[in-house]
Amino acid sequence: MICCGLLTSGKEPVPLKSVEVELEVRDHVATVVSTLNYENKEDKPLEAVFVFPMPGDAAVCHFSATIGQTQIVAQVKEKQKAREEYDDALSSGQQAFLLEESDQSPDIFSLSVGSLPPGESASIRLEYVTELAVQADEGLRFVLPAVLNPRYHPQGSEGGSVQVTSVPASLVPYSLSFSARVSSPRPVSKVESNCPLDPLEYLNTEQSQATVKLAAGHKFDRDVELLIYYKDAHQPTAVVEAGQTSAKSGTLMGDPVVMLSLYPEFPQAVMSSLASCGEFVFLLDRSGSMQGDCIKSARDTLLLLLKSLPMGCFFNIYSFGSSHEHIFPKSVEYSQETMEEALKKVGEMEANLGGTEILRPLKDIYSHACIPNQPRQLFVFTDGEVGNTKEVINLVKKNSGSHRCFSFGIGGGASSALINGLAKEGGGHAQFITGTDRMQPKVMQSLRFALQPAVVDISVKWDLPKGVSVTVLSPPITSLFQGQRSLIYAQLTGQSPEAAEGSVTVKYSLAGHPSQNKLHFSLKPAEDSGLTVHRLAARTLIRSLEMEEMERRGQPDEGVKKKVVELSVQSGVSSAFTAFIAVKKGNGETIQGPLVRRNVPTPMPMMAMCGGGPSGGRMKAMPSK
């Protein structure tokens, strides 16, 4: 295994002492507050760099530090300015903190704790909001990543300079405490986890509010996965959130924002008359990082899918590492004979193909013409350890007109940015397989979705009171699946009467049959919802603009970048072009002694210790300076 990052030969203690996480779930939106407690036990000033994972679609919206009795709250600034301010503060003897998103992947963040004097403690508070994905069994999934596997960087791809040290979780020198509070308009039926939990405690007789904690003694040796179940979960809802009183009317933060959760129901007559056909292309990651449980889990998932395909469809299986190969020269018709040949070859597949070069096999797949009247469905199985995440997602988006992409994140630490991004931009659906639990329903759900014909001509029509106009902040809906949630964020401008109502109608065509779903909602803002919806809406718009900028590689659009920076600063939400910066103004005295840089080790379960060997994968994030 290759250990990356700066470590002293004496393995001196790293400064991170403990992590406390408080989770608040309201219906399907989660607010996460993490507190990281540092202590410099060395006899010299310290700069610590902590690289850690984050949900790919999270909106980081608060960052502050407490040193002794002093609290400093970070501000969002353009990334280069923030880095310069951080460097200037350190060189003039001030304490500074810098939090920034990786240039390569939006689910990796780097926290630089600068100029911490000997013996001093610092407490960092980080807050983010995120939407929770609906699982095949209707549970809502929240994951607190404990793992940051080394991201593999293909030759020639851009990589930054900070590297992370991954160590066995038993040696991680900090503790974790985790508690959750869940509330919903509907009763909370149960909360499950892959880690031992204390019993669920209900806070009211309706059982619509509850708290739960990780049992004492939890080792931070895997992602903490929480599954939350409500009664009657699949109900369309609308939440209207009032704007920030201090923000200017007509701006995103100053106007009310509505979040719509839609669950399309397709006509039964259309669903029952669908013919089963399609070209199924499976892409299996066989890089070194997939060794052990990961490759077994991926094989099992793929074998289950192969046995479940409808007769008469077409299929092929690609696998990749540093190189790639396929079972058949081109897609073949699915029959007992071709299925048995494929099952035998998949059963022999091992994680022995080197690095994670996913772009080449994708380009190879796209170079083959689609089979007439057999819609292409691409299934990708990977532990998600690539450094060129944005490049891969962009390629899938460019080819989304010819196929749908269904992604499976295999094992702990799979990149949510990559897995969710492939499905979102490929008009498909994402699943996370972290063991044998719930594998079958997840696999069958994705296959059911893939067998549904593509919904086309999707349009969204708003009906609002006179004087109220709407600006949709979400990208256009490109895919709909029976009973699967679609989210829409929109800004409402203008004054509405006290008891005003609005409606939204989603129209689409399914197998030649026009259909629609309508939702009525009150325009009265929800009480006490903070600015959660605004921040998620800002994040959605920021991500759309970043994708737009990504597509112009080679000729960056400064106008788009400027818009992202303005939106990020206005909303206080992180982006690829901004960073959080906090500086404690000192007495101007230069701290004595050179700064020692420490990269804080990131935990990694024993099964995922796969940075070296044939893969040669190593984590690179963004430069902290």
C-alpha positions as MATLAB code, in Angstrom:
seq = 'MICCGLLTSGKEPVPLKSVEVELEVRDHVATVVSTLNYENKEDKPLEAVFVFPMPGDAAVCHFSATIGQTQIVAQVKEKQKAREEYDDALSSGQQAFLLEESDQSPDIFSLSVGSLPPGESASIRLEYVTELAVQADEGLRFVLPAVLNPRYHPQGSEGGSVQVTSVPASLVPYSLSFSARVSSPRPVSKVESNCPLDPLEYLNTEQSQATVKLAAGHKFDRDVELLIYYKDAHQPTAVVEAGQTSAKSGTLMGDPVVMLSLYPEFPQAVMSSLASCGEFVFLLDRSGSMQGDCIKSARDTLLLLLKSLPMGCFFNIYSFGSSHEHIFPKSVEYSQETMEEALKKVGEMEANLGGTEILRPLKDIYSHACIPNQPRQLFVFTDGEVGNTKEVINLVKKNSGSHRCFSFGIGGGASSALINGLAKEGGGHAQFITGTDRMQPKVMQSLRFALQPAVVDISVKWDLPKGVSVTVLSPPITSLFQGQRSLIYAQLTGQSPEAAEGSVTVKYSLAGHPSQNKLHFSLKPAEDSGLTVHRLAARTLIRSLEMEEMERRGQPDEGVKKKVVELSVQSGVSSAFTAFIAVKKGNGETIQGPLVRRNVPTPMPMMAMCGGGPSGGRMKAMPSK';
ca = [
       0.000    0.000    0.000;
       1.262    3.478   -0.840;
       0.902    5.909    2.058;
       0.625    9.418    0.705;
       1.209   12.648    2.568;
       3.677   14.018    5.076;
       4.241   11.894    8.174;
       7.097   12.200   10.645;
       9.362    9.198   10.936;
       8.371    8.915   14.621;
       4.629    8.732   13.713;
       3.936   11.718   15.967;
       0.313   12.153   17.089;
      -1.882   14.044   14.658;
      -3.837   16.997   15.977;
      -7.435   15.822   15.330;
      -8.799   14.557   18.681;
     -12.503   13.957   18.117;
     -15.396   14.376   15.687;
     -18.951   15.114   16.864;
     -21.791   14.895   14.338;
     -25.369   16.070   14.853;
     -27.873   15.181   12.142;
     -31.303   16.757   11.766;
     -33.607   15.172    9.180;
     -36.791   16.995    8.168;
     -38.781   14.785    5.849;
     -36.177   14.064    3.104;
     -33.716   16.921    3.785;
     -30.782   16.539    6.172;
     -28.821   19.229    8.013;
     -25.476   17.977    9.305;
     -23.344   19.794   11.890;
     -19.846   18.365   12.374;
     -17.481   19.601   15.065;
     -13.800   18.715   14.657;
     -11.678   19.178   17.790;
      -7.948   19.717   17.242;
      -5.027   19.955   19.635;
      -1.411   20.727   18.835;
       0.590   18.411   21.111;
       3.862   19.248   19.402;
       6.422   21.778   20.597;
       6.257   23.827   17.408;
       3.545   25.695   15.465;
       1.514   23.434   13.228;
      -0.340   23.508    9.944;
      -2.700   20.516    9.727;
      -4.394   19.439    6.510;
      -7.446   17.207    6.848;
      -8.877   15.838    3.575;
     -12.316   14.287    3.973;
     -15.317   13.052    1.989;
     -18.706   14.753    1.752;
     -21.949   13.847   -0.062;
     -21.480   14.995   -3.666;
     -24.633   17.126   -3.733;
     -24.230   18.630   -0.244;
     -24.405   22.389    0.226;
     -21.702   23.423    2.715;
     -23.176   26.532    4.302;
     -21.318   27.313    7.553;
     -17.747   27.088    8.766;
     -16.382   28.560   12.006;
     -13.508   28.017   14.412;
     -13.212   28.502   18.161;
      -9.749   29.017   19.659;
      -9.819   29.391   23.424;
     -12.728   31.796   24.045;
     -12.608   33.387   20.595;
     -14.929   32.313   17.776;
     -14.267   33.317   14.164;
     -16.855   32.714   11.444;
     -15.550   32.028    7.949;
     -16.668   33.913    4.863;
     -17.089   32.572    1.341;
     -14.652   34.211   -1.084;
     -13.319   33.556   -4.567;
     -10.927   30.599   -4.227;
      -7.660   32.262   -5.269;
      -8.352   35.300   -3.070;
      -9.111   32.996   -0.114;
      -5.861   31.065   -0.642;
      -3.848   34.293   -0.810;
      -5.535   35.600    2.344;
      -4.721   32.302    4.104;
      -1.040   32.478    3.067;
      -0.783   36.159    4.051;
      -2.279   35.423    7.477;
       0.175   32.588    8.139;
       3.203   34.583    7.040;
       2.209   37.471    9.338;
       1.777   35.209   12.361;
      -2.021   34.988   12.425;
      -4.083   31.855   12.812;
      -6.142   30.967    9.738;
      -8.471   28.267    8.457;
      -9.229   27.410    4.842;
     -11.969   25.031    3.654;
     -12.183   24.246   -0.057;
     -13.724   21.786   -2.475;
     -11.498   19.649   -4.680;
     -11.074   20.881   -8.249;
     -11.538   17.306   -9.512;
     -14.482   16.029   -7.452;
     -17.187   17.891   -5.503;
     -17.333   15.214   -2.778;
     -13.802   15.822   -1.445;
     -12.968   18.775    0.793;
      -9.678   19.943    2.237;
      -9.487   21.750    5.569;
      -6.236   23.573    6.346;
      -5.765   24.529   10.004;
      -2.995   27.063    9.897;
      -0.526   28.270   12.477;
      -1.840   26.479   15.556;
       0.628   27.321   18.386;
       2.125   24.596   20.606;
      -0.374   23.338   23.216;
      -3.302   25.204   21.655;
      -6.721   23.637   20.929;
      -9.104   24.584   18.142;
     -12.701   23.526   17.534;
     -13.945   23.636   13.915;
     -17.701   23.692   13.213;
     -18.876   22.690    9.765;
     -22.491   22.614    8.573;
     -24.010   21.288    5.369;
     -27.436   20.413    3.988;
     -28.261   17.602    1.595;
     -31.219   15.731    0.114;
     -31.685   12.082    1.071;
     -32.086    9.528   -1.723;
     -35.076    7.166   -1.738;
     -34.109    3.478   -1.728;
     -35.792    0.525   -3.419;
     -37.569   -0.374   -0.158;
     -38.742    3.268    0.264;
     -36.235    4.058    2.998;
     -34.348    7.371    2.906;
     -30.572    6.851    2.966;
     -28.134    9.081    4.850;
     -24.430    8.252    4.811;
     -21.708    9.726    6.980;
     -18.535    8.777    5.070;
     -15.803    7.391    7.273;
     -13.732    6.360    4.309;
     -11.839    8.334    1.744;
     -10.270    5.784   -0.550;
      -7.324    6.964   -2.641;
      -8.697    8.380   -5.887;
      -6.953    6.984   -8.942;
      -5.646    9.621  -11.353;
      -5.330    8.497  -14.987;
      -2.091    9.417  -16.710;
      -2.331   12.887  -18.178;
      -5.262   13.977  -16.000;
      -4.859   17.040  -13.863;
      -4.237   16.453  -10.168;
      -3.511   18.834   -7.338;
      -0.730   18.612   -4.805;
      -2.299   17.627   -1.466;
      -2.187   13.907   -0.850;
      -3.976   12.036    1.893;
      -2.662    9.331    4.174;
      -5.010    6.377    4.551;
      -4.551    4.165    7.602;
      -6.382    1.163    9.084;
      -9.382    2.465   11.049;
      -8.102    0.832   14.256;
      -5.181    3.277   14.195;
      -7.256    6.409   13.565;
      -6.394    8.559   16.569;
      -9.744   10.329   16.970;
     -13.180    9.380   18.245;
     -16.670    9.862   16.741;
     -19.982   10.673   18.392;
     -23.137   10.752   16.241;
     -26.759   11.606   17.039;
     -29.803   12.172   14.801;
     -33.170   13.857   15.181;
     -35.866   12.951   12.649;
     -39.127   14.813   12.018;
     -41.760   14.500    9.290;
     -45.429   15.295    8.626;
     -45.861   11.486    8.580;
     -45.002    9.017   11.377;
     -41.442    7.676   11.551;
     -41.898    3.903   11.351;
     -38.278    2.823   11.947;
     -34.599    3.785   11.632;
     -32.000    1.154   10.712;
     -28.221    1.268   10.372;
     -25.198   -0.821    9.418;
     -23.747    0.223   12.798;
     -25.191   -0.574   16.259;
     -27.746    2.054   17.363;
     -29.318    2.894   20.705;
     -33.118    2.316   20.635;
     -35.228    4.877   18.730;
     -36.873    7.400   21.070;
     -40.131    9.065   19.994;
     -40.630   12.684   21.080;
     -44.411   12.916   20.539;
     -47.501   10.682   20.546;
     -47.926   10.986   16.751;
     -44.463    9.388   16.422;
     -43.583   12.018   13.806;
     -40.457   13.103   15.744;
     -37.727   10.823   17.060;
     -34.082   10.747   18.096;
     -31.460    8.054   17.690;
     -27.733    7.715   18.515;
     -24.843    5.477   17.576;
     -24.232    2.956   20.328;
     -21.222    3.665   22.544;
     -17.861    2.296   21.448;
     -18.381    2.684   17.698;
     -15.147    2.284   15.740;
     -14.980    4.647   12.783;
     -14.110    1.691   10.525;
     -16.824    2.113    7.867;
     -19.355    4.581    6.535;
     -22.237    5.120    8.940;
     -25.372    4.358    6.898;
     -28.764    5.385    8.305;
     -32.033    4.236    6.688;
     -35.130    6.197    7.713;
     -38.617    4.876    7.010;
     -41.833    6.935    7.078;
     -45.398    5.718    6.710;
     -46.837    6.669    3.271;
     -43.470    7.990    2.118;
     -44.342    8.374   -1.571;
     -46.521   11.466   -1.257;
     -45.899   14.486   -3.528;
     -45.078   17.514   -1.356;
     -44.226   21.189   -1.696;
     -42.317   23.298    0.835;
     -42.301   27.092    0.426;
     -39.556   28.845    2.401;
     -39.531   32.586    3.108;
     -36.529   34.591    1.913;
     -33.828   36.078    4.132;
     -35.110   39.360    5.604;
     -31.710   41.026    5.169;
     -31.432   40.023    1.486;
     -32.682   42.155   -1.363;
     -36.080   41.306   -2.861;
     -35.725   39.872   -6.368;
     -32.545   37.928   -5.463;
     -32.421   34.193   -4.810;
     -31.877   34.662   -1.055;
     -34.411   37.514   -0.774;
     -37.389   35.817   -2.466;
     -39.368   32.766   -1.304;
     -38.162   29.460   -2.762;
     -40.319   26.366   -3.312;
     -39.052   22.777   -3.243;
     -41.338   20.294   -5.013;
     -41.043   16.529   -4.476;
     -42.861   14.755   -7.272;
     -43.603   11.030   -7.491;
     -44.938   10.346  -11.006;
     -47.529    7.601  -11.291;
     -47.741    6.154  -14.788;
     -51.069    4.868  -16.157;
     -51.459    1.156  -15.318;
     -52.713    0.323  -18.822;
     -49.501    1.702  -20.369;
     -47.210   -0.038  -17.828;
     -48.809   -3.474  -18.306;
     -48.594   -3.357  -22.109;
     -44.870   -2.565  -22.359;
     -42.678   -4.854  -24.421;
     -39.377   -5.887  -22.804;
     -36.479   -5.003  -25.060;
     -33.235   -3.081  -25.049;
     -29.473   -3.297  -25.367;
     -27.875   -3.756  -21.937;
     -24.195   -2.821  -21.711;
     -22.511   -3.672  -18.402;
     -19.254   -1.947  -17.395;
     -17.422   -3.596  -14.487;
     -14.521   -1.993  -12.586;
     -11.687   -4.535  -12.178;
      -9.007   -2.125  -10.940;
      -6.759   -3.041   -8.009;
      -8.897   -1.036   -5.572;
     -11.799   -3.487   -6.155;
      -9.933   -6.420   -4.572;
     -11.629   -8.477   -1.859;
     -15.268   -7.859   -0.948;
     -15.738   -5.137   -3.592;
     -15.154   -7.363   -6.651;
     -17.233  -10.163   -5.097;
     -20.112   -7.761   -4.453;
     -19.859   -6.339   -7.998;
     -19.799   -9.858   -9.515;
     -22.827  -10.947   -7.460;
     -24.750   -7.831   -8.522;
     -23.900   -8.366  -12.189;
     -24.750  -12.112  -12.078;
     -28.149  -11.314  -10.565;
     -28.833   -8.804  -13.356;
     -27.700  -11.215  -16.081;
     -30.090  -13.914  -14.864;
     -32.970  -11.416  -14.809;
     -32.741   -9.950  -18.343;
     -35.732  -10.491  -20.659;
     -35.311  -12.987  -23.482;
     -34.769  -11.354  -26.872;
     -32.902   -8.280  -25.616;
     -29.235   -7.643  -26.507;
     -26.270   -7.376  -24.121;
     -22.493   -7.128  -23.718;
     -20.103   -6.930  -20.764;
     -17.047   -4.675  -20.598;
     -14.529   -4.673  -17.755;
     -11.741   -2.203  -17.143;
      -8.693   -1.201  -15.155;
      -5.617    0.336  -16.809;
      -6.846   -1.458  -19.949;
     -10.301   -2.726  -20.870;
     -11.839   -5.788  -22.488;
     -15.255   -7.104  -23.538;
     -16.850  -10.560  -23.620;
     -18.332  -10.234  -27.127;
     -16.991   -8.133  -30.071;
     -20.417   -6.437  -30.140;
     -23.704   -6.822  -28.270;
     -25.352  -10.225  -28.805;
     -28.921  -11.436  -28.439;
     -29.734  -12.715  -24.950;
     -30.426  -16.453  -24.976;
     -29.770  -19.423  -22.684;
     -26.493  -20.057  -24.513;
     -25.133  -16.472  -24.466;
     -26.259  -16.023  -20.851;
     -24.392  -19.141  -19.701;
     -21.234  -18.059  -21.544;
     -21.422  -14.622  -19.880;
     -22.124  -16.072  -16.409;
     -19.028  -18.297  -16.685;
     -16.764  -15.409  -17.730;
     -18.114  -13.007  -15.081;
     -17.609  -15.670  -12.404;
     -13.892  -15.786  -13.301;
     -13.343  -12.008  -13.213;
     -10.856  -10.685  -10.639;
      -9.694   -7.196   -9.663;
      -6.427   -7.554  -11.588;
      -6.498   -4.938  -14.344;
      -4.528   -2.129  -12.641;
      -5.700    1.494  -12.413;
      -9.188    2.958  -12.813;
      -9.199    4.187  -16.427;
     -12.965    4.483  -16.956;
     -12.949    7.067  -19.768;
     -11.474    4.733  -22.416;
     -14.077    1.935  -22.128;
     -16.864    4.535  -22.070;
     -15.539    6.052  -25.306;
     -15.293    2.537  -26.790;
     -18.929    1.784  -25.862;
     -20.131    5.082  -27.337;
     -18.216    4.417  -30.575;
     -20.546    1.464  -31.328;
     -23.768    2.409  -33.076;
     -26.977    1.695  -31.158;
     -29.137   -1.241  -32.302;
     -32.370    0.017  -33.936;
     -35.462   -0.287  -31.695;
     -33.315   -1.550  -28.787;
     -32.814    1.403  -26.389;
     -29.310    1.282  -24.901;
     -29.054    0.955  -21.099;
     -25.572    1.322  -19.590;
     -24.925   -0.250  -16.157;
     -21.692    0.871  -14.428;
     -20.257   -0.961  -11.387;
     -17.376    0.798   -9.587;
     -16.052    1.706   -6.165;
     -15.905    5.225   -7.549;
     -12.247    5.945   -6.958;
     -11.332    8.201   -9.879;
      -9.754   11.605   -9.790;
     -11.255   12.827  -13.080;
     -14.872   12.608  -11.861;
     -16.086   15.746  -13.663;
     -14.558   14.633  -16.983;
     -16.255   11.198  -16.770;
     -19.668   12.671  -15.891;
     -19.369   15.190  -18.706;
     -18.725   12.395  -21.250;
     -21.834   10.516  -20.068;
     -23.888   13.709  -20.301;
     -22.716   14.349  -23.891;
     -23.922   10.862  -24.890;
     -27.127   10.820  -22.823;
     -29.240   11.232  -25.971;
     -28.367    7.673  -27.030;
     -28.562    5.809  -23.703;
     -29.534    5.843  -20.039;
     -26.883    5.247  -17.378;
     -27.574    3.197  -14.233;
     -24.737    3.317  -11.711;
     -23.820    1.080   -8.782;
     -21.427    2.312   -6.081;
     -19.728   -0.808   -4.715;
     -18.351   -0.951   -1.151;
     -17.692    1.684    1.493;
     -16.258    4.992    0.358;
     -17.641    4.909   -3.197;
     -17.673    8.456   -4.553;
     -21.237    9.780   -4.304;
     -20.293   12.562   -6.743;
     -19.338   10.009   -9.413;
     -22.136    7.461   -8.802;
     -24.933   10.024   -8.500;
     -23.471   12.192  -11.277;
     -23.388    9.307  -13.801;
     -27.045    8.481  -13.124;
     -28.239   12.070  -13.049;
     -26.522   13.173  -16.256;
     -27.216    9.816  -17.916;
     -30.962    9.977  -17.173;
     -30.801    6.776  -15.104;
     -30.730    5.817  -11.437;
     -28.006    5.313   -8.804;
     -27.676    2.556   -6.202;
     -25.098    1.938   -3.461;
     -24.235   -1.697   -2.659;
     -22.337   -1.862    0.649;
     -22.771   -5.598    1.304;
     -25.272   -8.357    0.623;
     -27.995   -6.508    2.562;
     -30.809   -5.263    0.311;
     -28.810   -6.038   -2.836;
     -31.615   -7.914   -4.597;
     -34.346   -5.225   -4.279;
     -31.869   -2.540   -5.398;
     -30.758   -4.523   -8.444;
     -34.309   -5.406   -9.441;
     -35.456   -1.795   -9.021;
     -32.748   -0.551  -11.409;
     -33.647   -3.264  -13.908;
     -37.365   -2.363  -13.657;
     -36.493    1.278  -14.325;
     -34.277    0.289  -17.275;
     -37.123   -1.740  -18.789;
     -39.486    1.217  -18.592;
     -39.492    3.106  -21.885;
     -37.816    6.482  -21.794;
     -40.262    9.226  -20.869;
     -40.073   11.961  -23.529;
     -41.424   15.470  -24.104;
     -41.247   16.318  -20.388;
     -42.583   19.803  -19.588;
     -43.433   21.583  -16.329;
     -46.296   24.100  -16.253;
     -46.835   26.491  -13.330;
     -50.160   28.048  -12.361;
     -49.631   30.866   -9.841;
     -51.710   33.818   -8.598;
     -51.567   37.074  -10.530;
     -48.496   39.110   -9.609;
     -46.365   36.064   -8.729;
     -43.746   34.913  -11.247;
     -41.533   31.825  -11.098;
     -37.860   31.209  -11.970;
     -37.016   27.500  -12.087;
     -33.573   26.907  -10.527;
     -33.266   23.164  -11.239;
     -32.049   21.857  -14.599;
     -34.855   20.536  -16.840;
     -36.130   17.071  -15.872;
     -34.653   14.589  -18.371;
     -35.885   11.303  -16.892;
     -38.898   10.048  -14.946;
     -39.426    6.635  -13.389;
     -42.579    5.145  -11.901;
     -42.790    6.132   -8.231;
     -39.258    7.612   -8.098;
     -38.877   11.099   -6.636;
     -38.053   14.100   -8.827;
     -37.079   17.376   -7.145;
     -37.692   20.857   -8.519;
     -36.490   24.116   -6.921;
     -37.970   27.437   -8.020;
     -37.767   31.089   -6.930;
     -41.091   32.913   -6.454;
     -41.030   36.676   -7.102;
     -43.857   39.099   -6.297;
     -46.543   39.427   -3.624;
     -49.175   36.729   -3.151;
     -52.460   36.974   -1.221;
     -52.477   35.506    2.330;
     -54.198   32.185    1.517;
     -52.950   31.896   -2.059;
     -52.445   28.567   -3.747;
     -50.473   27.488   -6.785;
     -50.123   24.327   -8.797;
     -47.552   22.638  -10.965;
     -48.304   20.138  -13.739;
     -45.699   17.766  -15.155;
     -46.637   16.612  -18.669;
     -44.834   13.855  -20.551;
     -45.234   11.118  -23.122;
     -44.744    7.426  -22.292;
     -44.695    4.846  -25.080;
     -46.639    7.256  -27.290;
     -49.265    7.969  -24.627;
     -49.486   11.558  -23.328;
     -49.817   11.741  -19.535;
     -49.591   14.238  -16.688;
     -49.364   14.587  -12.890;
     -50.570   17.683  -11.029;
     -49.723   18.975   -7.539;
     -51.581   21.803   -5.722;
     -49.723   23.621   -2.947;
     -50.084   26.548   -0.562;
     -47.839   29.573   -1.089;
     -47.737   30.236    2.653;
     -44.114   29.799    3.812;
     -43.380   26.925    6.194;
     -42.517   27.955    9.731;
     -39.035   27.600   11.153;
     -37.351   25.990    8.152;
     -34.231   28.169    8.349;
     -32.726   28.708    4.913;
     -32.277   25.004    4.127;
     -34.369   25.073    0.948;
     -32.657   28.258   -0.294;
     -29.227   26.695    0.218;
     -30.157   23.487   -1.550;
     -31.653   25.551   -4.385;
     -28.477   27.651   -4.604;
     -26.386   24.469   -4.649;
     -28.550   23.020   -7.458;
     -28.114   26.170   -9.545;
     -24.360   26.322   -8.787;
     -23.916   22.677   -9.887;
     -25.811   23.339  -13.148;
     -23.621   26.359  -13.913;
     -20.458   24.393  -13.069;
     -21.497   21.638  -15.507;
     -22.087   24.333  -18.127;
     -18.583   25.711  -17.492;
     -17.127   22.176  -17.566;
     -18.563   21.584  -21.040;
     -16.579   24.579  -22.324;
     -13.183   23.159  -21.308;
     -10.542   24.803  -23.418;
     -12.540   28.023  -23.622;
     -13.649   28.811  -20.060;
     -16.626   31.127  -19.774;
     -15.618   33.862  -17.321;
     -19.245   35.044  -17.233;
     -20.429   31.670  -15.902;
     -17.594   31.531  -13.370;
     -18.417   35.065  -12.174;
     -22.085   34.116  -11.789;
     -21.158   31.032   -9.708;
     -18.871   33.100   -7.442;
     -21.574   35.767   -6.928;
     -24.224   33.127   -6.154;
     -21.866   31.240   -3.834;
     -20.928   34.384   -1.881;
     -24.556   35.601   -1.718;
     -25.928   32.258   -0.479;
     -22.929   31.312    1.677;
     -22.766   27.939   -0.112;
     -19.490   26.399   -1.321;
     -18.642   25.926   -4.998;
     -15.744   24.798   -7.197;
     -14.629   28.444   -7.585;
     -14.896   29.623   -3.955;
     -13.568   28.677   -0.514;
     -14.344   29.407    3.128;
     -11.679   31.531    4.819;
     -11.403   32.465    8.519;
      -8.553   34.505   10.008;
      -8.018   35.208   13.699;
      -6.522   38.659   13.941;
      -3.659   38.365   16.409;
      -1.336   40.878   18.018;
       0.820   40.988   14.912;
       3.714   39.079   16.466;
       5.234   36.487   14.207;
       4.881   32.961   15.584;
       8.321   31.645   16.430;
       9.676   28.604   14.632;
       8.899   27.173   11.210;
       5.418   25.805   10.517;
       5.284   22.018   10.466;
       2.792   20.605    7.987;
       0.804   17.497    8.991;
      -1.620   15.639    6.745;
      -4.234   14.099    9.016;
      -4.705   10.389    8.229;
      -8.115    9.439    6.888;
      -9.638    6.122    7.990;
     -10.052    3.310    5.554;
     -11.530   -0.130    6.342;
      -9.262   -3.138    6.102;
     -11.145   -4.480    3.062;
     -10.504   -1.275    1.149;
      -6.764   -1.015    1.769;
      -5.974   -0.897   -1.894;
      -3.921    2.156   -2.745;
      -0.866    0.313   -4.008;
      -0.091   -2.851   -5.870;
      -1.247   -3.045   -9.449;
      -3.548   -0.056   -9.146;
      -0.929    2.405   -7.960;
      -3.887    4.601   -7.058;
      -3.254    7.558   -4.846;
      -5.366   10.362   -3.546;
      -4.772   13.864   -4.790;
      -6.893   16.800   -3.828;
      -6.494   20.511   -4.351;
      -3.483   22.557   -3.229;
      -4.115   24.182    0.121;
      -2.032   27.148   -0.912;
];
